[in-house]
Every structure is written in C-alpha cells, then in structure tokens.
Amino acid sequence: MGIDRRKFLVYGSASLGTAMLLKACGTETPTATTPPTPEASAGTIKVGILHSLSGTMAISEKSVVDAEQLAIEEINKSGGVLGKQIEAIVEDGASDWPTFAEKATKLIDQDKVVTVFGCWTSSSRKAVLPVFESKKHMLWYPVQYEGQECSNYVFYTGAAPNQQIEPSVDWLLENKGKDFFLVGSDYVFPRTANTIIKAQLEAKGGKVVGEDYLPLGNVEVTPIISKIKQALPNGGVIYNTLNGDSNVAFFKQLQGAGMTAEKYPSMSVSIAEEEVKAIGVDFLKGHYASWNYFQTVELPASVKFVEAFKAKYGADRVVNDPMEAAYVAVYFWKAAVEKAGTADDLEAVRKSALGLTFDAPGGMYTLENNHHLAKFVRLGQVRDDGLFDIIFESKAAVPPIPWNQFVAETKGFSCDWSDPAKGGKFKA
C-alpha cells in the first residue's frame, strides 16, 4: 500500500494555503514542543525530532527540522494519522554525540514518542543506535551515509553509497580525470566513504594521490590546501566529505589559493543548496555535488514542495536533498502507521513499511526490504544563483545496496528484513 499521487497532491495543496496563512501571521519555526492543533482534543500521536540546533552541524540540521515540521503540519491539516494529530517534540543534539544518545533516551522513555526523525552525522546515528536497538524502537534517518549498516530499528531515507558516492566517482573518472585527493572530516562517514572510494578507484583504474582529515568543526584547513596543491600540481579531482563549518573555511581558502573549480573540481556529498547559501556562491560556483534531489528538479511534486516550504519559511529559503529525505520520511511513517492500523505497535509498523511507495519531490520512491529507499541519482554543478544545474540523472530509481560490493569484507552480503532468517546481513 503506497501513498498515491492524488493523496499527495491533496496534502500539498491543503498545506500550501495553511502555510501562507501562518507566514502572514508571522509564525516562526518552533524549536521546542510543537503544540497540537485544537482539533487534537481526542488525543495526539507523539513523535520525536532530534537534530543539531546548535554547534558545528546546525548549519545543516536546522533546515531538516523545518522540513519535518512542514510535513507534520501538512498531515495534521489533512486530518492527521488514524484520526489523531501529530505532536512533535523537538530536541537539540547540539552536535555532540553523547547528547544525541541522551536525548533519544528521553524522547523514548519520558516523552513516550512512537518514532523519532533524527540525526545527520553517522557519529550521531551510531551513538543513538544502541538506544533504539535495546528498546526496539524506531528511527528515521534522513541523510546520505556510508552504508555498512542495516538495522531493523532504523529506516534510512537518504542515499546508500551506490546511490551517491559510487556513481559520482564513475562520472568523475569519465569526465574529470583519474587522480583524486580525498579530504574529509575525521569521523566514521568520511573514513568509511573513502575506504569505498579507494576500493572503487583501484578496481576502475583511478588513483588516490592524497588523503587527509580534519576534526569535525576544525577550520585550520591551510595544511590540507598545501597538501592538495603539492599532490596535484597540475590540477585534479578533490573528493570532499567534509561536514559542517569546516566547509566554509575550506572553500574560501581553496579559492584564495587560486585553486579554481576548472582546475581543481571538487565533488561534495555533504554540500547542498543550504550550505552553498551559507558558504557563499562565489566560493562554490562551478564545483559539484552528488545527491538524489536538488531544488531544481522540475517534477510536479518538487514544485509543490518548494512552493509550500517557501510559503511557510520565506521566499529566500532553499530546499535540499536531506530536507527532502526528512520530509518524505514523515510521509512514509504515516503510510506505514495507517497500513498497520496502529502507531503504538512498532513491530507492526515496521513490517507495514516494507514495499511502500511515495510520489516524492525527487521521484517515485520505494521502501525496500533492507529499510532503504530506491531513489534516483543526480549530480549537480553550482551555478550563479546558488542552485544546481543537474548534469546527470539516472534513468530509473536505483535500488539501495547497504553492504558495499567494492569492499572485500562486505562483498556478496545483503539485507532483507522481510525474512527473519536473513535479517540485517546475509550472504546473498
């Protein structure tokens, strides 16, 4: 049972008028518990929202909260879930991984939420994973990640590596050269992503000429810039897995060193429209990013999503891939709850989620048995207005592969939660 196109259009059009009304009244983005509407007198369904509203990751995560709140508002306006309004309880992970685990425990034990939409970095996800697994609860994780994980208690609505990293490396090898310098933040996602990239380049004739990392939030990028220039004196590809505020310093100093996008093209997997706006388009014009969704996607569902978001939060705001993945996560959860006929029986909701489809802003998505979405792959290049020209788009939705097939330790493994005998990792 999926969310059909007609229903989605009803949700979108109903929310748009409400969003405009709220904007006219000066409503601002909530950062604490979102009160239920008056129609919720019969009770509410509590959900948790857990992202960084402060610290180095706030540059990216605040907007994800906005997208989740938009989806919740739309659903409430259209009648809620099982006749009840959704009550969102928002917590700040503060870009601190132990805080994420603490807040996840609070949301589950004290607030009694039935699900949580949350996290950005893999470090925050890894920090909360034992909480969700020990309590057999449910997390919807909206950001591209390094794979090598397939939990029964997590639904991954961002890209797996074969839906983002691998196709971007293939495109770079074909169009930009074979010499790569890998730069990233020093935590699990960039290091695992680069392990995958190195294995892929070795298999396809590419070469890693350098690899360096910065502690998350560190802005001392001058040594890395010097290493890149030394390793690639005539130019070459920079594959960028930096996150948070480090990107601001990196791209400003890259330009300051005269290393232009023409000679040193970078492919980023954590820089989208929101980050371009924060860093400054002058520093990013001509560089590339790999995602499943860009604001410039011209599908009807994308146009409606952009219009509704701008109506609620302001005409100057932009949307991006993690925001879209967070937005659709709320709708997938709603559909799973309605199919199960309950929000409280989490095992029933988990089983009901498998196979759902949604006509999303990025295209028709399917929630596969491995708890990941089949999604379209897109590559974009930053243009003058800070948005992305889409320079590559897959012809069909790409099935997700959580266990990487380039890495020897996980080659041949798969994940299937529809069969208890297979579960999170089995030899296919």
C-alpha positions in Angstrom: 0.0 0.0 0.0 1.6 3.3 -1.0 0.8 7.0 -0.9 -0.8 7.6 -4.2 -0.3 10.7 -6.3 -3.8 12.0 -5.8 -3.5 11.9 -2.0 -0.1 13.6 -2.2 -1.5 16.5 -4.2 -4.3 16.9 -1.7 -1.8 17.1 1.1 0.4 19.6 -0.8 -2.4 21.9 -1.8 -4.0 21.9 1.6 -0.7 22.6 3.3 0.1 25.4 0.9 -2.8 27.6 1.9 -2.2 26.9 5.6 1.5 27.7 5.2 0.7 31.0 3.6 -1.7 31.9 6.4 0.9 31.0 9.0 3.5 33.0 7.2 1.2 36.0 7.1 0.6 35.8 10.8 4.4 35.8 11.5 4.6 32.2 12.7 8.3 31.1 13.2 10.0 27.7 13.1 9.4 26.0 16.5 12.4 24.8 18.4 10.6 23.1 21.2 7.4 21.0 21.5 5.0 21.8 18.7 1.6 22.2 20.3 -1.2 20.1 18.7 -4.0 22.0 16.9 -7.3 22.4 18.6 -8.8 19.5 16.7 -6.5 17.2 18.6 -8.7 17.1 21.7 -9.2 13.3 21.1 -5.5 12.8 21.7 -2.3 13.1 19.8 0.4 10.8 18.5 3.8 11.9 19.8 6.8 11.8 17.6 10.4 13.0 18.3 12.6 15.2 16.2 16.3 15.0 17.1 18.8 17.2 15.2 21.6 19.6 16.0 20.1 23.1 16.5 23.4 24.4 17.9 27.1 23.6 17.3 29.0 22.9 14.1 26.3 20.8 12.5 23.5 23.4 13.0 24.4 24.9 9.6 22.9 21.8 8.0 20.5 20.3 10.5 18.2 23.2 11.4 16.7 23.2 7.9 16.0 19.4 8.2 13.8 20.2 11.2 12.0 22.8 9.2 11.2 20.1 6.5 10.0 17.6 9.1 7.8 20.3 10.7 6.3 21.1 7.3 5.4 17.5 6.6 3.8 17.2 10.1 1.8 20.4 9.6 0.5 19.2 6.2 -0.5 15.8 7.6 -2.3 17.4 10.6 -4.1 19.8 8.3 -5.3 17.0 6.2 -6.7 15.1 9.2 -3.7 13.6 11.0 -2.9 10.0 11.3 -5.6 7.5 12.3 -7.8 10.4 13.2 -5.2 11.9 15.6 -3.0 14.9 15.3 0.8 14.5 15.3 2.6 16.2 18.3 6.3 16.8 17.6 8.7 17.1 20.4 12.0 18.7 19.2 15.3 18.1 20.9 18.7 19.6 20.2 21.6 17.1 19.8 23.9 20.1 20.0 26.5 18.5 17.5 27.5 16.3 20.5 27.2 12.5 20.1 26.6 11.6 23.8 23.9 14.3 23.9 22.2 12.6 20.9 22.0 9.3 22.9 20.8 11.1 26.0 18.0 13.0 24.1 17.0 9.8 22.2 16.5 8.0 25.6 14.5 10.9 26.9 12.2 11.0 23.9 11.5 7.3 24.2 11.3 6.8 28.0 9.9 10.2 29.2 8.1 11.6 26.2 6.8 8.3 25.0 7.2 9.1 21.4 6.2 6.3 18.9 9.1 7.2 16.5 12.0 9.6 16.1 13.1 11.5 13.0 16.7 12.4 13.6 20.5 12.7 13.3 22.7 13.8 10.4 26.3 12.6 11.0 27.0 8.9 11.2 28.6 9.5 14.6 25.3 10.8 15.9 23.4 7.8 14.3 26.0 5.4 15.7 25.6 7.0 19.2 21.8 6.5 19.2 21.7 3.1 17.5 22.2 1.1 20.7 19.3 3.1 22.3 16.9 2.3 19.5 18.0 -1.4 19.3 17.9 -2.1 23.0 14.5 -0.5 23.3 13.3 -2.0 19.9 12.2 1.5 18.9 12.2 3.3 15.5 14.5 5.9 14.0 14.0 7.6 10.6 17.4 8.7 9.4 17.3 11.3 6.5 20.8 11.7 5.3 23.2 10.0 2.8 25.6 7.9 4.6 28.5 5.4 4.2 26.4 2.2 4.3 27.9 -0.9 6.0 24.8 -1.0 8.3 21.3 -2.3 8.1 19.4 -2.1 11.4 15.8 -3.4 11.9 15.2 -0.3 14.0 16.3 2.3 11.5 14.8 3.4 8.2 17.4 5.1 6.0 15.7 7.6 3.7 19.0 9.2 2.4 21.3 7.6 -0.1 23.4 4.5 0.3 26.9 4.7 -1.3 25.7 3.1 -4.5 23.1 5.8 -4.9 25.5 8.7 -4.3 29.3 8.1 -3.9 29.8 5.3 -6.4 28.0 7.0 -9.4 29.8 10.3 -8.7 33.2 8.6 -8.7 32.3 6.9 -12.0 31.3 10.3 -13.5 34.5 12.0 -12.3 36.6 9.2 -13.8 34.9 9.6 -17.1 34.8 13.4 -17.2 37.4 15.0 -14.9 40.4 12.7 -14.5 41.8 9.7 -12.7 43.9 11.5 -9.9 41.9 12.0 -6.7 42.7 13.8 -3.4 40.4 12.7 -0.6 39.6 15.3 2.1 37.1 14.7 4.9 36.0 15.3 8.5 37.6 12.8 10.9 34.7 10.5 11.9 33.0 7.4 10.6 31.3 8.6 7.5 34.2 10.2 5.7 36.6 7.5 6.6 34.3 4.7 5.5 33.3 6.6 2.4 36.9 7.0 1.4 37.6 3.3 2.0 34.8 2.6 -0.5 36.2 5.2 -2.9 39.7 3.8 -2.7 38.5 0.3 -3.5 36.4 1.6 -6.4 39.3 3.6 -7.9 41.6 0.6 -7.6 39.0 -1.5 -9.4 38.4 1.1 -12.2 41.9 2.5 -12.9 41.8 5.6 -10.7 44.5 6.8 -8.3 44.4 8.3 -4.8 47.3 10.8 -4.6 46.5 12.0 -1.1 44.1 11.7 1.8 43.6 13.9 4.8 41.1 14.6 7.6 40.1 17.5 9.9 38.4 17.1 13.3 34.7 17.9 12.9 34.3 21.7 13.2 38.0 22.4 12.7 38.7 25.3 10.4 42.5 25.0 10.2 42.5 24.0 6.5 45.7 25.6 5.3 47.8 22.5 5.7 45.3 20.4 3.7 45.2 23.0 0.9 49.0 22.9 0.7 49.0 19.1 0.5 46.4 19.1 -2.3 48.5 21.6 -4.3 51.6 19.6 -3.8 50.0 16.3 -4.7 48.1 17.7 -7.7 50.4 20.5 -9.0 48.7 20.4 -12.4 45.2 20.1 -11.0 43.0 17.1 -10.3 39.8 15.9 -8.6 39.1 16.8 -4.9 36.6 14.4 -3.4 35.1 16.2 -0.4 33.5 14.6 2.6 33.9 17.5 5.0 30.9 18.3 7.1 29.7 21.4 9.0 31.6 24.6 9.4 34.9 23.1 8.0 33.5 23.5 4.5 33.2 27.3 4.9 36.9 27.7 5.6 37.9 25.0 3.1 36.3 26.6 0.0 37.2 30.1 0.9 40.9 29.2 1.3 40.7 26.9 -1.8 39.7 30.0 -3.9 42.2 32.2 -2.0 45.0 29.8 -3.1 43.9 30.2 -6.8 42.6 26.7 -7.0 39.6 27.2 -9.2 36.8 24.7 -10.0 38.1 24.5 -13.6 41.5 23.1 -12.5 40.6 21.6 -9.1 37.0 20.4 -9.4 35.5 19.2 -6.2 32.7 16.7 -5.7 31.0 17.1 -2.4 28.5 14.8 -0.7 27.5 17.0 2.2 27.2 20.4 0.5 23.7 21.2 -0.9 21.7 24.3 -1.5 21.6 25.3 2.2 25.3 25.1 2.6 26.0 26.9 -0.7 23.9 29.8 0.6 25.8 29.8 4.0 29.3 29.5 2.5 28.7 31.9 -0.4 28.1 31.1 -4.0 31.2 33.0 -5.1 33.4 30.3 -3.4 31.4 27.3 -4.8 30.4 28.3 -8.3 31.4 25.5 -10.8 32.0 22.8 -8.1 29.9 19.7 -8.0 27.7 17.8 -5.6 26.1 14.3 -5.7 22.6 13.9 -4.3 19.3 12.2 -5.1 17.4 15.5 -5.1 18.1 19.2 -6.0 15.7 22.1 -5.7 15.9 22.4 -9.5 14.2 19.1 -10.1 11.2 20.0 -12.2 8.7 17.2 -11.2 5.2 18.5 -10.1 5.8 17.1 -6.6 9.1 19.0 -6.3 7.5 22.3 -7.4 4.7 21.9 -4.8 7.3 21.0 -2.1 9.4 24.1 -2.9 6.3 26.4 -3.0 5.0 25.0 0.3 8.4 25.3 2.0 8.9 28.9 0.8 5.4 29.9 1.8 5.9 28.7 5.3 9.5 29.8 5.9 10.2 32.6 3.5 10.8 33.2 -0.2 14.5 33.4 0.3 14.8 29.9 1.7 16.1 27.0 -0.3 15.4 23.2 -0.1 17.9 20.4 -0.5 18.3 16.6 -0.5 18.4 15.9 3.3 15.4 18.2 3.7 13.5 16.2 1.1 14.6 12.9 2.6 13.4 14.1 6.0 10.1 15.4 4.5 9.4 12.1 2.8 10.3 10.1 5.9 7.4 11.6 7.8 5.0 10.6 4.9 6.4 7.0 4.8 5.9 6.7 8.5 2.4 8.0 8.2 1.6 5.4 5.5 3.1 2.6 7.5 1.1 3.5 10.6 -2.1 3.7 8.6 -1.4 0.4 6.8 -0.7 -1.2 10.2 -3.8 0.4 11.8 -1.7 1.4 14.8 1.1 3.8 15.8 1.9 2.0 19.0 2.7 -1.5 17.8 6.1 -0.6 16.4 6.8 -4.1 15.0 3.5 -3.9 13.0 4.5 -0.5 11.7 8.0 -1.8 10.7 6.5 -4.7 8.7 3.9 -2.4 7.1 6.6 0.0 5.9 8.2 -2.6 3.6 7.2 -2.1 -0.1 5.5 1.3 0.4 5.8 3.8 -2.5 5.7 7.5 -2.5 5.5 10.1 -5.3 8.2 12.2 -3.7 9.7 15.5 -4.8 12.6 13.5 -6.2 10.5 11.0 -8.0 8.7 7.7 -7.2 10.5 6.1 -4.2 10.0 2.6 -2.9 10.9 1.5 0.6 12.8 -1.7 0.1 13.1 -4.8 2.4 16.5 -3.5 3.5 14.9 -0.4 5.1 16.4 1.9 2.4 14.8 3.7 -0.4 15.1 3.1 -4.1 15.9 6.6 -5.4 17.1 8.5 -8.4 20.8 9.5 -8.6 21.6 13.1 -9.6 24.8 15.1 -9.9 24.7 18.9 -9.9 27.0 21.8 -10.6 26.8 25.1 -8.6 25.5 27.9 -10.7 25.4 31.7 -10.3 22.2 31.8 -8.2 23.5 29.2 -5.7 21.2 26.4 -7.1 22.4 23.4 -9.0 22.3 22.6 -12.7 21.6 18.9 -12.9 24.3 17.5 -15.1 23.5 13.8 -14.7 20.3 11.9 -13.7 19.7 8.2 -13.6 17.0 6.9 -15.9 15.3 5.0 -13.1 15.3 4.7 -9.4 18.4 2.9 -8.2 17.9 0.0 -5.7 19.9 0.6 -2.5 22.8 -1.6 -1.6 23.7 -1.1 2.2 26.6 -3.6 2.2 29.3 -2.3 -0.2 30.3 -4.5 -3.1 33.7 -2.9 -3.7 34.9 -3.6 -0.1 36.2 -7.1 0.3 34.8 -7.6 3.8 31.2 -6.9 2.7 31.2 -8.1 -0.9 28.3 -10.5 -1.5 26.4 -9.6 1.6 22.8 -8.3 1.5 20.0 -7.3 3.9 16.3 -8.4 4.0 14.1 -7.6 6.9 11.1 -9.3 5.3 12.7 -12.7 6.1 13.7 -13.3 9.8 16.2 -15.9 8.6 18.1 -13.3 6.6 17.7 -10.0 8.6 20.4 -7.3 8.6 23.3 -9.2 7.0 23.4 -12.4 5.0 25.3 -13.9 2.1 23.2 -13.3 -1.0 
